[in-house]
């Protein structure tokens, strides 16, 4: 009985574990690292504090923010083990918040300011501009993976006010702009033979998903593909049956489920497999990157494709990070011990290392506008290669350049000078990068409904 009970506890989802422990206990543990013995005693109290606002007790966003926090912790432990930054230990302050709420986002950033953080690292918020406005009162380096052009356009309009806000990945517009390029590439493989040139897009009604839809319409209009269906949904979706019947009625050769929640996308894929559109290549937007997708769907997810503009590469650096991550956080690799979030795990890790590189280079460790500016200027003018690719934010949007070049601006012609968008297919219950070929791990495989 004791063994079974232990196994049951180990297999709880991260959301249940966090709720069961209570966010206060969890945050206290995450934000109070003890001084390391190898950091000089004189500097132990004069640490470098990174604010990491995280949605850890909401019904949504937990997977991404836990991934981001885990990656942050992993980087901090490695840096502190080597003596910290110029003898100073890195620590975190982790305020819990609701990423769908402007007020909660503002409160989380304000809490970081009250704690006098040296920098802010955030996965993403759906209220980016209120958060940016609050952070402007402090102007410490604010690095995040918001993936939202709405926010970077605000920087473009007022670069002086938001000079400290740096988006470490390309914006979501690239999901829509690159989609026809990916369809062309998949068609050229010969593995997928489209039944027609029609595209059917299902879109959630958040601003993020609607921006992707708008960008997709722009790029499809310039391609050989035709938008034949535009189905709007609203979270939560309890039954995908009516949506799937609409998909079958249109009968498009390519389908995009433009949503962002892993659990709901897994439910969509299960229902689609039970009653599919023959011959259709199915792409689900982003949410499949979260561990929940495979944990909930298992082999029912075989053949479905997805992409992310921010993800851990499958190169030597990326593969080593994946191994190290699952060794450090084995409880987050519950499905065959190989499932981990491929996005914000790496982003949290990369941001800390980017900040450390800046502090080491500038020697500007103070809590004042002059030192904040020195570090922001260094980050802006010194591209940094992390496990998720190159972060080069020295441009009009102060966001990472995108690869492959889709012709819509703020692009790079190489995955080593820009951040490569990863197109992935579930193969043998694993996520395998299938395009672009520059860093693919596998090739497109046929689906049983084709």
Secondary structure, DSSP 8 states (H G I E B T S, - for coil): -HHHHHHHHHTS-HHHHHHHH-HHHHHHHHH-----TTS-GGGTTS-EEEE--B--SSSSSHHHHHHHHHHHHHHHHHHHHTT-BTTB-EEEE--B--TT-HHHHHHHHHHHHHTT-SEEEES--S-HHHHHHHHTTT--EEEE----HHHHHHHHH-TTTTTTEEESS--THHHHHHHHHHHHHHHHHSS---SSSEEEEEEESSHHHHHHHHHHHHHHTTSS-EEEEEEEE-S--S--HHHHHHHHHHT-SEEEEE---HHHHHHHHHHHHHT--TT-EEEEESGGGSHHHHHHHGGGGTT-EEEESS---SSHHHHHHHHHHHHH-GGG-TTTT----SSHHHHHHHHHHHHHHHHHHH---SSSHHHHHHHHHHHHHS-EEETTEEE---STT-B--EES--SSSSB-SSTTTSEE-EEEEEETTEEEEEESGGG-SS-----TT-
